[in-house]
Amino acid sequence: MSMKTIAVIDCLKNNRFSREPLFGGHSAERLCADAVVSALRLGKIDGSVVRLAAAPEAAGADGIRTVAVSATDAGGYFEALTKITEGYDVALRICGDAPFINPDLILGTIKEHTETAADFTYGEGFPLGLCPEAIETDLLPILAELNRNAPLPHRSLFPYFEKQINDYDIAVVIAPQDSRRLRLSLFADSFRRLTLLTRLAAASNGAVTPSFIAENEKLLLVPPAFYPIQIVDARVQTPIYVPQALSAEAGSGAEMSVESLRLLLRRAEEVSGSFVVSLSMNCDPVCHSRFFEAAQAALESKASAVLIETAGLRWDAERAEALTAAAAGRLIWIVLLDAGTEEDYRKLRGEGFAEASAFAARMTVAFPKSVYVQAHRLKGYESAADAFYRVWKPKTDRLIIQKHDSFCGLVPEMKAVDLSPLKRFPCHHLKRELPILFDGTVPMCSEDLNRTVLRGNALTDDWQTLFASVLRQYEEQVDGKYNGICGGCDEYYTFNF
């Protein structure tokens, strides 16, 4: 007996980029809908297609029935799906801004789901946006009751199964080649991603498949998502694990002007659209004489988030709280503590344990979702990381345990454990970041403390010239060539935003 299937195209969180022309004059929304309808027709699937939208007028001209959903939590969402899918056995869920949703994977997911009699089926190892999910409709009312007040779903329903994963029969469609290291999201939800999708569609004539991506990795470089900026050449401490160039004594105190920062942010907006900016590249931003003005300038830009990494010393806590409150969740703090006891702290960072801990505690209580505390896990000092965890875990779940960075051999390696992949791949930082020093100089990366390669100056040079240099190096790395300090780098697999 065939299973009646309904394909649900979820457009509830689509934004304007999903409606921009992408390929052949069609938007991501239209390409997604066409692929779903085509797959069901070619597979002779007994079912229909429905689109979820925030309002009835969002219906397209493609004949697909559109249902307005006004749910405010996951419980309401699953309750709405229960009504929409009544009379069907299986619901396929597809994000409506996924232009390359793959018809073969749609049919493959249905086949895997029905043959295994699964409750839920999803894809593993694919770039996000190529493989749909399938769910038994009789589970929907159960999920509705279990997820009252839970956040609305976005990209995947899998998080709603994770906590009770043994209670469900879950099937997986495995990618022939694991693409997870690419961290590739093929949704038309930002300027950067629309740029990438348009490039991929043109190069593939609209047929973007897992094999095409695997064979064309050189196409994946897009404008930066993360801008680490050194607003001041100064630090307040000298931890034992950093190079001399990052010691408190080595800082010149030179500052980037707030006006220069504003110029850089405007240029970042032009090339990246939305992005994350850090004001802490190789510095402690508290040392900037106009820090609060600089932070305000960053918050007034199109940055989706502004990152502050700090030792937690010398802050005007009241001003820091006021700035964070006004940022409405866009200001992220990482307080670098490294220890849970004064004895360990003194060994690793010097004086200041009480002040730093008090600042971290105050900010964590005031802004539990915006403040992280961090420790390094270092060879010979594992007990300090353990004590840090015991002290801070009861206070916050925003903990970061960082591996050691030797800055390509500038300091002796202190990694407690080797986390590097078995096979080298192109650097995430090269692919996603544009580091800028206090005078506008763009080094090869934030690891290049000796400035072995300078790409130009972000304040005075044409940015396309800067990107051309990055592209050449990225293409070399795709070909397996890791020249200069890159050959000895152990940060290529770490990831920022």
C-alpha positions in Angstrom: 0.0 0.0 0.0 1.5 3.4 -1.0 1.9 6.1 1.5 0.2 9.4 0.9 2.8 12.1 1.0 2.5 15.8 1.4 5.4 18.1 0.7 5.5 21.1 3.0 7.5 24.1 1.7 8.2 26.2 4.8 8.6 29.9 3.8 7.8 31.3 7.3 11.3 32.6 7.9 12.2 33.5 4.3 13.5 37.0 3.7 13.9 39.3 0.7 16.9 37.4 -0.6 14.7 34.3 -1.3 12.7 36.4 -3.7 15.7 37.9 -5.6 16.4 36.6 -9.1 18.9 33.8 -8.9 18.9 31.7 -12.1 16.9 31.9 -15.3 15.1 34.9 -13.9 13.6 32.8 -11.1 14.0 33.3 -7.4 15.1 30.7 -4.8 11.5 30.3 -3.7 10.4 29.6 -7.3 13.3 27.2 -8.0 12.6 25.3 -4.8 8.9 24.9 -5.5 9.5 23.8 -9.1 12.0 21.2 -7.9 9.5 19.8 -5.4 6.6 19.6 -7.8 8.9 18.0 -10.5 10.2 15.4 -8.1 6.7 14.3 -7.0 5.5 14.1 -10.6 8.6 12.2 -11.8 8.4 9.8 -8.9 4.6 9.3 -9.4 4.2 10.1 -5.7 0.7 10.0 -4.3 0.6 13.4 -2.7 0.4 17.1 -3.0 2.4 20.3 -2.2 1.6 23.1 0.2 3.4 26.2 1.1 3.6 27.7 4.6 3.7 31.5 4.7 3.3 34.2 7.3 0.3 35.7 5.5 -2.2 34.4 2.8 -1.1 37.1 0.3 2.3 35.5 0.1 0.9 32.9 -2.3 2.8 32.5 -5.5 1.7 32.3 -9.1 2.7 28.7 -9.4 -0.6 27.2 -8.3 0.7 25.8 -5.0 -1.8 26.1 -2.1 -0.5 28.6 0.5 -1.5 28.3 4.1 -0.9 31.2 6.6 0.7 30.0 9.8 1.0 32.4 12.8 2.6 30.1 15.3 4.8 31.8 18.0 6.4 28.6 19.3 7.3 25.1 18.1 4.2 23.7 19.8 2.0 25.9 17.7 4.0 25.1 14.6 3.5 21.4 15.0 -0.2 21.9 15.8 -0.6 23.8 12.5 1.2 21.1 10.6 -1.1 18.5 12.2 -4.1 20.2 10.6 -2.4 20.9 7.3 -1.3 17.3 6.8 -4.5 15.6 7.9 -5.3 12.7 5.6 -1.6 12.1 4.7 0.8 9.5 6.1 4.1 11.3 5.5 5.1 14.9 5.5 8.2 16.1 3.6 9.6 19.3 5.0 11.6 21.6 2.7 12.9 25.1 3.5 11.4 27.4 1.0 14.6 29.3 0.3 16.6 26.2 -0.8 16.8 26.7 -4.6 18.9 23.5 -5.1 16.7 21.1 -3.2 17.6 18.0 -5.1 14.7 16.0 -6.8 16.7 12.7 -6.6 17.3 13.3 -2.9 13.6 14.1 -2.4 12.7 10.7 -3.9 15.6 9.0 -2.1 14.3 10.4 1.2 10.8 9.2 0.6 12.1 5.7 -0.4 14.4 5.5 2.7 11.6 6.7 5.0 9.0 4.2 3.8 11.3 1.2 3.4 12.6 1.6 6.9 9.2 2.5 8.4 11.0 5.4 10.1 9.4 8.1 12.3 11.8 10.7 11.0 14.3 10.8 8.2 17.0 13.3 7.4 20.2 13.7 5.3 23.7 13.5 6.8 26.9 14.8 5.2 25.2 16.9 2.5 25.6 20.7 2.2 22.5 22.2 3.9 19.7 22.9 1.5 20.0 19.8 -0.8 18.2 17.1 1.2 14.6 17.3 2.7 13.3 15.7 5.9 10.4 13.3 6.2 8.2 12.8 9.2 5.3 10.6 10.1 2.2 12.8 10.4 0.9 10.9 13.4 3.9 12.2 15.4 3.0 15.8 14.8 0.5 16.2 17.6 2.9 14.5 20.0 5.6 17.0 19.1 3.2 19.8 19.5 2.6 18.8 23.1 6.3 18.2 23.9 7.4 21.6 22.5 5.2 24.2 24.0 7.2 27.4 24.4 10.1 25.9 22.5 11.7 28.0 19.7 10.1 27.8 16.2 12.0 25.4 13.9 14.2 26.9 11.2 16.5 24.7 9.2 15.8 21.3 10.6 13.3 19.4 12.8 16.1 17.2 14.1 16.7 19.2 17.3 13.1 18.2 18.5 14.1 14.6 18.4 17.6 14.9 19.9 16.6 14.9 23.6 14.6 11.7 23.3 16.3 10.2 20.3 15.9 6.6 21.6 12.2 7.0 21.6 12.0 7.3 17.8 12.9 5.3 14.8 15.2 7.6 12.8 16.5 6.9 9.4 19.4 8.7 7.7 20.2 9.3 4.0 24.0 9.3 3.9 25.8 11.5 1.4 28.2 9.7 -0.9 30.8 12.2 0.0 30.8 13.9 3.4 30.6 17.7 2.9 30.3 18.7 6.5 33.8 20.2 6.7 32.7 22.8 4.1 30.1 24.2 6.5 28.1 25.0 3.4 24.6 26.4 3.7 22.8 26.7 0.4 19.9 28.9 1.5 19.1 32.3 0.0 18.9 34.1 3.3 21.7 36.7 3.0 23.6 38.8 0.5 26.7 36.6 0.8 24.8 33.4 0.3 22.8 34.8 -2.6 26.2 35.7 -4.2 27.4 32.1 -3.8 24.1 30.6 -5.0 24.1 32.7 -8.1 27.7 31.7 -8.9 27.0 28.0 -8.4 23.8 28.1 -10.5 25.6 29.8 -13.4 28.5 27.4 -13.3 26.2 24.3 -13.1 23.5 25.5 -15.4 21.1 25.3 -12.4 22.0 21.7 -11.6 23.8 22.0 -8.2 24.4 18.5 -6.9 26.7 17.1 -4.1 29.1 15.8 -6.8 29.2 19.2 -8.5 30.1 20.9 -5.2 32.8 18.3 -4.5 34.3 18.8 -7.9 34.1 22.6 -7.8 35.3 23.7 -4.4 37.2 26.7 -5.9 33.8 28.3 -6.5 33.0 28.4 -2.8 35.0 31.5 -1.8 32.6 34.5 -1.2 32.9 37.9 0.5 33.9 37.6 4.2 31.5 36.7 6.9 33.8 37.7 9.7 35.9 40.8 10.1 38.5 40.6 12.9 39.7 44.2 13.5 42.5 45.3 15.7 41.2 48.6 17.1 44.3 49.2 19.3 47.7 47.7 19.5 47.6 47.0 23.3 46.9 44.2 25.8 46.4 44.3 29.6 48.0 40.9 30.4 50.7 38.5 29.0 49.4 35.0 29.4 52.1 32.4 29.3 50.9 30.8 26.1 51.1 33.7 23.7 54.0 35.0 21.6 56.0 38.0 22.7 54.4 40.0 20.0 51.1 39.7 21.9 52.5 40.5 25.3 51.3 43.6 27.2 54.8 45.0 27.0 55.0 44.7 23.2 51.9 46.9 22.4 52.6 50.3 20.9 49.3 51.7 22.1 48.5 52.9 18.6 44.7 53.1 17.9 42.4 52.9 15.0 40.3 56.0 14.9 36.5 55.7 15.2 36.2 57.4 11.9 38.4 54.8 10.2 36.4 52.1 11.8 33.2 53.5 10.4 34.8 53.6 7.0 35.8 50.0 7.2 32.3 49.0 8.3 30.7 50.8 5.4 33.0 49.0 3.0 32.2 45.7 4.7 28.5 46.4 4.2 29.1 47.0 0.5 30.8 43.7 -0.1 29.3 41.4 2.5 25.9 42.7 3.3 25.5 41.3 6.8 28.6 40.1 8.7 30.1 39.6 12.2 32.8 42.0 13.4 35.3 41.5 16.2 36.9 44.5 17.8 39.5 42.3 19.5 41.9 41.0 16.9 45.2 40.5 18.8 44.3 43.2 21.3 42.2 43.9 24.4 39.6 46.5 23.3 39.4 48.0 26.8 42.8 49.7 26.0 41.2 51.9 23.3 40.6 55.4 24.6 37.3 55.7 22.7 36.1 52.1 23.0 32.5 52.8 23.7 32.3 55.1 20.7 34.0 52.4 18.6 31.5 49.7 19.8 28.6 52.0 19.2 29.8 52.6 15.6 30.0 48.8 15.1 26.5 48.4 16.5 25.2 51.1 14.1 26.5 49.2 11.1 24.9 46.2 9.4 26.9 43.8 11.5 24.6 41.0 12.7 26.8 40.7 15.8 29.8 42.6 17.4 32.3 40.5 19.3 34.4 41.7 22.3 37.1 39.4 23.6 38.7 40.7 26.8 40.6 39.8 29.9 37.8 41.4 31.9 40.1 44.0 33.5 39.8 47.8 33.7 36.2 48.0 32.5 33.6 50.5 33.6 31.1 47.8 34.3 28.1 50.1 34.3 28.9 51.5 30.9 29.6 47.9 29.6 26.2 46.8 30.9 24.4 49.8 29.4 26.0 49.2 26.0 25.1 45.5 26.1 21.5 46.2 27.1 21.1 48.7 24.2 22.6 46.2 21.7 19.6 44.0 22.1 21.5 40.7 21.8 24.0 41.9 19.1 26.9 42.4 21.4 28.8 39.2 22.4 31.4 39.2 25.2 34.0 36.5 25.7 35.9 36.9 29.0 39.3 35.2 28.9 39.7 33.7 32.4 41.6 30.4 31.9 41.3 29.4 35.5 38.8 28.9 38.3 41.2 29.6 41.2 43.5 32.5 41.9 46.5 30.2 42.1 46.0 28.8 38.6 45.1 32.3 37.3 48.3 33.8 38.6 50.4 31.0 36.9 48.6 31.4 33.5 47.7 35.1 33.4 49.3 37.0 36.3 47.4 39.3 38.6 43.7 40.3 38.3 41.8 37.2 39.2 39.3 38.8 41.5 38.5 41.7 39.2 38.2 39.6 36.1 36.1 37.0 37.8 33.8 39.6 39.3 33.3 41.3 35.9 32.6 38.0 34.2 30.1 37.0 36.9 28.3 40.4 36.8 28.0 40.3 33.0 26.9 36.7 33.0 24.1 37.4 35.4 23.0 40.5 33.6 23.2 39.0 30.0 23.2 35.2 30.3 22.8 34.7 26.5 25.4 37.2 25.4 28.4 36.5 27.7 30.8 33.6 27.4 33.7 32.7 29.7 36.7 31.0 28.2 39.7 28.8 29.3 42.5 27.3 27.3 43.2 23.6 27.7 47.0 23.5 27.9 49.4 20.7 28.2 50.7 20.6 31.8 47.8 22.7 33.0 44.8 20.5 32.4 43.8 20.8 36.1 43.3 24.5 35.7 40.8 23.9 32.9 39.1 21.3 35.0 38.8 23.7 38.0 37.5 26.5 35.6 34.8 24.1 34.4 33.7 23.1 37.9 33.5 26.8 39.0 31.7 28.2 36.0 29.5 25.4 34.8 26.9 25.9 37.6 26.8 29.7 36.7 26.5 29.6 32.9 26.2 27.2 30.0 28.2 29.7 27.9 31.6 28.0 28.3 34.4 27.9 25.8 37.3 25.5 26.2 39.9 26.7 23.7 42.8 24.7 22.2 46.3 26.3 22.3 47.4 28.4 19.3 51.1 28.4 18.7 50.8 31.0 16.0 52.5 28.8 13.4 55.4 27.9 15.8 56.1 31.3 17.3 55.7 29.7 20.7 56.2 26.1 21.9 53.2 23.9 21.3 51.0 23.5 24.4 48.1 21.6 23.0 46.8 19.1 25.5 45.3 16.9 22.7 45.6 16.9 18.9 42.3 17.8 17.4 43.5 18.3 13.8 41.7 16.3 11.0 43.5 13.3 9.4 43.5 15.1 6.0 44.3 18.7 5.5 41.7 21.0 3.8 41.6 24.7 2.9 41.6 27.1 5.8 38.3 28.2 7.2 39.8 31.6 8.2 41.2 32.3 4.8 37.9 31.4 3.3 35.6 33.4 5.6 37.6 36.3 7.2 39.3 39.5 6.4 41.6 40.6 9.2 42.5 44.3 9.5 45.2 45.8 11.7 44.9 49.2 13.6 46.4 51.1 10.7 44.3 49.4 8.0 46.9 46.9 7.0 45.5 43.6 5.9 47.8 40.7 6.7 47.5 37.2 5.3 45.6 36.2 8.5 45.5 37.0 12.2 48.2 34.3 12.7 50.7 36.2 10.6 52.2 38.3 13.5 55.4 38.8 11.6 53.5 40.2 8.6 55.1 37.8 6.1 52.4 38.5 3.6 50.6 41.8 3.4 47.6 42.0 1.1 47.2 45.8 1.1 45.4 48.4 3.2 41.7 48.2 3.7 41.5 52.0 4.3 43.2 53.1 1.1 43.2 50.2 -1.4 40.5 48.8 -3.6 39.0 45.8 -1.8 38.8 43.7 -5.0 42.6 43.8 -5.0 42.6 42.5 -1.5 40.2 39.7 -2.4 42.1 38.7 -5.5 45.1 37.9 -3.3 42.9 35.8 -1.1 41.4 34.0 -4.1 44.8 33.0 -5.4 45.8 31.6 -2.1 42.5 29.8 -1.6 42.7 28.1 -5.0 46.2 27.0 -4.1 44.9 25.4 -0.9 42.1 23.6 -2.8 44.9 22.1 -4.9 46.7 21.0 -1.8 49.4 23.6 -1.7 50.0 25.2 1.7 52.8 27.7 1.2 54.6 29.9 3.8 53.4 29.8 7.4 50.2 28.0 6.3 52.2 24.7 6.0 52.8 24.7 9.8 49.5 26.1 10.9 47.1 24.3 13.2 44.2 26.8 13.1 42.9 26.0 9.6 40.1 23.8 11.0 38.9 26.1 13.7 35.9 28.3 12.9 34.6 31.7 13.9 30.9 32.6 13.2 
